[in-house]
Amino acid sequence: MKTVKEEQLIILSWAVVALVAFFIGLWGFGVWHDEWSGYNTSGEITDGSCNVAVLTIAGEIIPYSGANKDGATFESELSPTSNPDDVLAFLRKAEADQNILGVIVSIDSPGGAGVASEIIANALKNLSLPTVALIREHGASAGYLVATGADTIIASPLSDVGSIGVTMSYLEDSEKNAKEGLRFVSLSSGKFKDYTNPDKPLTTDERALLERDLKIYHDQFVKEVAENRNLPIEDVSKLADGSSMPGELALKNKLIDALGDQETARAWFAEQLGMSSGEIIFCE
């Protein structure tokens, strides 16, 4: 028969084995969950096989964050969108990764929220890594403002660039409502509290208020483009009529630095980093 001490040692041994098994199982579950959920705790963009991070700015630029696994963009149910929260997280990750030597920003955006695009542009300006904005189909309005934060802008000759301006236009339904027997009842605490409500006509005072704000937003947009592109504000003002232009015309007006594609960007990185083009590998 086993002594009491021997039985206690056996029980203790089994407890240790059970505890070790528990922690091994917990660790294994964590690894499995991270792999299948797309979550990466390493904080790195590359495993060492690539050296230029690829940030995608696609679709409308919106002010709020989504649930994208790679931190750069996310897909909505209808179309892709981009937001500053995910972009900032991606740039922090790129800057912390010692294997990353630069960031290429692939832009295909017709515009979006002003503050959101300003945040992204400023983040690119303040990044310690060399950056290229590569405009594909569209780099317009807020999408163009984002591009101006990069060290250099490259665009396809067939791309749509610029559209420097601001809009507050909306569809008014007051006449349609009247035909359908609907009447707008205003119950607000201030004269302008329900302005831009599409169910009521816009008054002269309300229009004046909106046009005042539009001018402020427009002037700030022009100022930021001029500063980011190192251009005279007068030159940018002449272009800031809200229209966009093909890449070739954008180059003539100094809105971009070169015409080209991803290979053009690769050559730029190689020159900046003192490497051969073959050594520049995008993390795609």
RODO-2510 file (C-alpha; in nm, 4 decimals, decimal comma):
residues 284
     n   res          X          Y          Z
     1     m     0,0000     0,0000     0,0000
     2     k     0,1050     0,3560    -0,0797
     3     t     0,1799     0,5867     0,2055
     4     v    -0,0102     0,9121     0,2510
     5     k     0,2972     1,1056     0,1361
     6     e     0,3233     0,8983    -0,1818
     7     e    -0,0434     0,9539    -0,2591
     8     q    -0,0013     1,3294    -0,2083
     9     l     0,2969     1,3308    -0,4474
    10     i     0,0947     1,1440    -0,7096
    11     i    -0,1959     1,3870    -0,6752
    12     l     0,0426     1,6829    -0,6971
    13     s     0,2088     1,5364    -1,0085
    14     w    -0,1248     1,4913    -1,1814
    15     a    -0,2252     1,8447    -1,0880
    16     v     0,0952     1,9795    -1,2432
    17     v     0,0363     1,7741    -1,5605
    18     a    -0,3229     1,8982    -1,5813
    19     l    -0,2117     2,2587    -1,5340
    20     v     0,0559     2,2300    -1,8026
    21     a    -0,1941     2,0678    -2,0395
    22     f    -0,4416     2,3480    -1,9726
    23     f    -0,1923     2,6213    -2,0596
    24     i    -0,0737     2,4365    -2,3696
    25     g    -0,4348     2,4021    -2,4820
    26     l    -0,5005     2,7711    -2,4104
    27     w    -0,1936     2,8739    -2,6092
    28     g    -0,2939     2,6459    -2,8960
    29     f    -0,6444     2,7919    -2,9047
    30     g    -0,5011     3,1427    -2,9105
    31     v    -0,2782     3,0618    -3,2074
    32     w    -0,5683     2,8955    -3,3901
    33     h    -0,8013     3,1879    -3,3186
    34     d    -0,5476     3,4470    -3,4331
    35     e    -0,4825     3,2549    -3,7539
    36     w    -0,8466     3,2118    -3,8497
    37     s    -0,9700     3,5509    -3,7296
    38     g    -0,6950     3,7309    -3,9217
    39     y    -0,5525     3,8863    -3,6086
    40     n    -0,1744     3,9185    -3,6010
    41     t    -0,0087     3,9837    -3,2685
    42     s     0,3378     4,0237    -3,4157
    43     g     0,2743     4,3833    -3,5160
    44     e     0,4687     4,3284    -3,8386
    45     i     0,3563     4,3761    -4,1971
    46     t     0,6241     4,1625    -4,3579
    47     d     0,7962     3,8352    -4,2787
    48     g     1,1119     3,9775    -4,4335
    49     s     1,0345     3,8905    -4,7952
    50     c     0,9025     4,2396    -4,8841
    51     n     1,0075     4,5898    -4,7826
    52     v     0,7471     4,8422    -4,9027
    53     a     0,4079     4,8444    -4,7309
    54     v     0,1013     4,8886    -4,9526
    55     l    -0,1771     5,1054    -4,8123
    56     t    -0,5008     5,1111    -5,0105
    57     i    -0,7301     5,4136    -5,0079
    58     a    -1,0341     5,2947    -5,1996
    59     g    -1,3833     5,4357    -5,2406
    60     e    -1,5335     5,7061    -5,0234
    61     i    -1,3233     5,8383    -4,7370
    62     i    -1,5398     5,8296    -4,4245
    63     p    -1,4733     5,9547    -4,0697
    64     y    -1,5372     5,6362    -3,8740
    65     s    -1,3640     5,3019    -3,8398
    66     g    -1,4731     4,9632    -3,9702
    67     a    -1,3882     4,6051    -3,8851
    68     n    -1,1166     4,5377    -4,1369
    69     k    -0,8621     4,2726    -4,0478
    70     d    -0,5565     4,4263    -4,2195
    71     g    -0,6043     4,7746    -4,0753
    72     a    -0,5836     4,9605    -4,4062
    73     t    -0,9304     4,9568    -4,5623
    74     f    -1,2520     4,7616    -4,5287
    75     e    -1,5351     4,6570    -4,7527
    76     s    -1,8863     4,7791    -4,6803
    77     e    -2,1848     4,5879    -4,8076
    78     l    -2,2132     4,8083    -5,1160
    79     s    -1,8694     4,9502    -5,1934
    80     p    -1,5226     4,9902    -5,0440
    81     t    -1,4550     5,2772    -4,8056
    82     s    -1,1509     5,4075    -4,6191
    83     n    -1,1196     5,5783    -4,2830
    84     p    -0,8459     5,7484    -4,0778
    85     d    -0,8584     5,5103    -3,7800
    86     d    -0,7647     5,2070    -3,9867
    87     v    -0,5100     5,4043    -4,1875
    88     l    -0,3343     5,5401    -3,8776
    89     a    -0,3167     5,1913    -3,7281
    90     f    -0,1647     5,0594    -4,0511
    91     l     0,0955     5,3384    -4,0673
    92     r     0,1972     5,2828    -3,7042
    93     k     0,2408     4,9163    -3,7842
    94     a     0,4513     4,9967    -4,0922
    95     e     0,6717     5,2388    -3,9017
    96     a     0,7312     4,9865    -3,6223
    97     d     0,8290     4,7096    -3,8655
    98     q     1,2062     4,7253    -3,9123
    99     n     1,1813     4,5415    -4,2439
   100     i     0,9584     4,8112    -4,3965
   101     l     1,1557     5,0799    -4,5804
   102     g     0,8699     5,2752    -4,7391
   103     v     0,4949     5,3017    -4,7970
   104     i     0,3106     5,3164    -5,1278
   105     v    -0,0435     5,4558    -5,1032
   106     s    -0,2624     5,3123    -5,3769
   107     i    -0,5453     5,5619    -5,4277
   108     d    -0,8718     5,5068    -5,6105
   109     s    -1,1100     5,7479    -5,4405
   110     p    -1,3534     6,0120    -5,5693
   111     g    -1,3488     6,1918    -5,2336
   112     g    -1,5290     6,1968    -4,9031
   113     a    -1,5065     6,3623    -4,5622
   114     g    -1,2763     6,6625    -4,5299
   115     v    -1,1459     6,6087    -4,1776
   116     a    -1,0897     6,2358    -4,2366
   117     s    -0,8802     6,3043    -4,5471
   118     e    -0,6892     6,5805    -4,3674
   119     i    -0,5970     6,3391    -4,0873
   120     i    -0,4662     6,0831    -4,3375
   121     a    -0,2710     6,3433    -4,5359
   122     n    -0,1069     6,4774    -4,2187
   123     a    -0,0206     6,1234    -4,1057
   124     l     0,1588     6,0631    -4,4347
   125     k     0,3427     6,3957    -4,4045
   126     n     0,4644     6,3061    -4,0557
   127     l     0,5675     5,9499    -4,1410
   128     s     0,9391     5,8811    -4,1028
   129     l     0,9344     5,6492    -4,4072
   130     p     0,9447     5,7639    -4,7729
   131     t     0,5965     5,7627    -4,9267
   132     v     0,4505     5,7477    -5,2756
   133     a     0,0887     5,8214    -5,3618
   134     l    -0,0072     5,6203    -5,6696
   135     i    -0,3334     5,7466    -5,8175
   136     r    -0,5120     5,4811    -6,0214
   137     e    -0,8592     5,5624    -6,1606
   138     h    -0,9518     5,8463    -5,9246
   139     g    -0,7611     6,0785    -5,6940
   140     a    -1,0227     6,3487    -5,6661
   141     s    -1,1424     6,5918    -5,3990
   142     a    -1,0671     6,4380    -5,0561
   143     g    -0,8913     6,1537    -5,2382
   144     y    -0,6529     6,4063    -5,3918
   145     l    -0,5992     6,5796    -5,0567
   146     v    -0,4811     6,2451    -4,9157
   147     a    -0,2354     6,2100    -5,2045
   148     t    -0,0792     6,5498    -5,1290
   149     g     0,0453     6,4159    -4,7958
   150     a     0,2882     6,1793    -4,9709
   151     d     0,6457     6,2693    -5,0662
   152     t     0,5645     6,2277    -5,4343
   153     i     0,2514     6,1666    -5,6412
   154     i     0,2419     5,9389    -5,9458
   155     a    -0,0700     5,8999    -6,1595
   156     s    -0,1785     5,7220    -6,4733
   157     p    -0,2246     5,9469    -6,7782
   158     l    -0,5815     5,8131    -6,7844
   159     s    -0,6543     5,8873    -6,4181
   160     d    -0,8936     6,1515    -6,2868
   161     v    -0,7092     6,4014    -6,0636
   162     g    -0,7973     6,7143    -5,8683
   163     s    -1,1580     6,8265    -5,8150
   164     i    -1,0362     7,0753    -5,5531
   165     g    -1,3538     7,2113    -5,4000
   166     v    -1,6363     7,1512    -5,1563
   167     t    -2,0050     7,0750    -5,2061
   168     m    -2,3061     7,0856    -4,9760
   169     s    -2,5633     7,0229    -5,2487
   170     y    -2,8650     6,8113    -5,1628
   171     l    -3,2017     6,7078    -5,3047
   172     e    -3,5028     6,9090    -5,1864
   173     d    -3,8358     6,7273    -5,1592
   174     s    -4,0671     7,0136    -5,0584
   175     e    -4,2558     7,0395    -5,3906
   176     k    -4,2914     6,6633    -5,4163
   177     n    -4,4239     6,6514    -5,0599
   178     a    -4,6756     6,9259    -5,1363
   179     k    -4,8095     6,7314    -5,4352
   180     e    -4,8511     6,4298    -5,2108
   181     g    -5,0382     6,6318    -4,9499
   182     l    -4,7529     6,6483    -4,6996
   183     r    -4,6752     6,9677    -4,5083
   184     f    -4,3512     7,0372    -4,3209
   185     v    -4,4099     7,1492    -3,9623
   186     s    -4,1104     7,3348    -3,8176
   187     l    -4,0536     7,2851    -3,4459
   188     s    -3,6984     7,3880    -3,3622
   189     s    -3,5268     7,5888    -3,0905
   190     g    -3,3309     7,8105    -3,3278
   191     k    -3,3719     7,9880    -3,6583
   192     f    -3,1231     7,7649    -3,8356
   193     k    -3,1714     7,4405    -3,6424
   194     d    -3,3547     7,2625    -3,9245
   195     y    -3,1753     7,4197    -4,2190
   196     t    -3,0763     7,1775    -4,4978
   197     n    -3,3794     6,9687    -4,4080
   198     p    -3,4785     6,8322    -4,7511
   199     d    -3,8473     6,8515    -4,6658
   200     k    -3,8492     7,2341    -4,6596
   201     p    -3,7367     7,5057    -4,9007
   202     l    -3,4023     7,6724    -4,8309
   203     t    -3,4440     8,0340    -4,7183
   204     t    -3,2230     8,3245    -4,8306
   205     d    -3,0643     8,3482    -4,4864
   206     e    -2,9973     7,9745    -4,4780
   207     r    -2,8312     7,9851    -4,8198
   208     a    -2,6112     8,2736    -4,7063
   209     l    -2,5071     8,0724    -4,4006
   210     l    -2,4149     7,7673    -4,6088
   211     e    -2,2243     7,9759    -4,8644
   212     r    -2,0294     8,1378    -4,5797
   213     d    -1,9223     7,7934    -4,4535
   214     l    -1,8490     7,6685    -4,8039
   215     k    -1,6016     7,9513    -4,8588
   216     i    -1,4216     7,8715    -4,5321
   217     y    -1,3944     7,5016    -4,6180
   218     h    -1,2900     7,5782    -4,9750
   219     d    -1,0179     7,8231    -4,8724
   220     q    -0,8779     7,5745    -4,6212
   221     f    -0,8744     7,2996    -4,8844
   222     v    -0,6811     7,5264    -5,1233
   223     k    -0,4403     7,6280    -4,8474
   224     e    -0,3598     7,2675    -4,7511
   225     v    -0,3040     7,1599    -5,1123
   226     a    -0,0757     7,4592    -5,1704
   227     e     0,1263     7,3853    -4,8554
   228     n     0,1516     7,0111    -4,9165
   229     r     0,2513     7,0549    -5,2803
   230     n     0,4744     7,3580    -5,2149
   231     l     0,2786     7,5620    -5,4715
   232     p     0,1751     7,9303    -5,4673
   233     i    -0,1744     7,9531    -5,3228
   234     e    -0,2756     8,1711    -5,6188
   235     d    -0,1921     7,8889    -5,8612
   236     v    -0,3977     7,6371    -5,6659
   237     s    -0,6885     7,8832    -5,6377
   238     k    -0,7045     7,9068    -6,0179
   239     l    -0,7416     7,5299    -6,0375
   240     a    -0,9877     7,5032    -5,7482
   241     d    -1,3131     7,5288    -5,9424
   242     g    -1,4228     7,1775    -5,8515
   243     s    -1,3260     7,0281    -6,1857
   244     s    -1,0923     6,7328    -6,2255
   245     m    -0,8430     6,6624    -6,5024
   246     p    -0,6560     6,3731    -6,6653
   247     g    -0,3174     6,2775    -6,5254
   248     e    -0,1261     6,4409    -6,8114
   249     l    -0,2901     6,7797    -6,7458
   250     a    -0,2432     6,7339    -6,3709
   251     l     0,1294     6,6954    -6,4331
   252     k     0,1412     7,0191    -6,6339
   253     n    -0,0354     7,1964    -6,3471
   254     k     0,2031     7,0427    -6,0896
   255     l    -0,0740     6,8590    -5,9044
   256     i     0,1318     6,5409    -5,9493
   257     d     0,5037     6,4720    -5,9932
   258     a     0,5114     6,2006    -6,2579
   259     l     0,3033     5,9894    -6,4910
   260     g     0,3346     5,6156    -6,4479
   261     d     0,2357     5,3072    -6,2568
   262     q     0,3631     5,0789    -5,9827
   263     e     0,6912     5,0228    -6,1650
   264     t     0,7463     5,3987    -6,1703
   265     a     0,6935     5,3976    -5,7957
   266     r     0,9372     5,1083    -5,7595
   267     a     1,2067     5,3064    -5,9435
   268     w     1,1415     5,6085    -5,7188
   269     f     1,1843     5,4011    -5,4022
   270     a     1,5024     5,2457    -5,5406
   271     e     1,6507     5,5908    -5,6005
   272     q     1,5474     5,7228    -5,2598
   273     l     1,6765     5,4176    -5,0731
   274     g     1,9940     5,3661    -5,2754
   275     m     1,8842     5,0213    -5,3905
   276     s     1,8222     4,8488    -5,7210
   277     s     1,4653     4,8248    -5,8517
   278     g     1,4822     4,4475    -5,8106
   279     e     1,5392     4,4909    -5,4379
   280     i     1,2170     4,6892    -5,3956
   281     i     0,9419     4,4391    -5,3156
   282     f     0,5881     4,5517    -5,2393
   283     c     0,3990     4,3764    -4,9582
   284     e     0,0971     4,2740    -5,1654
***
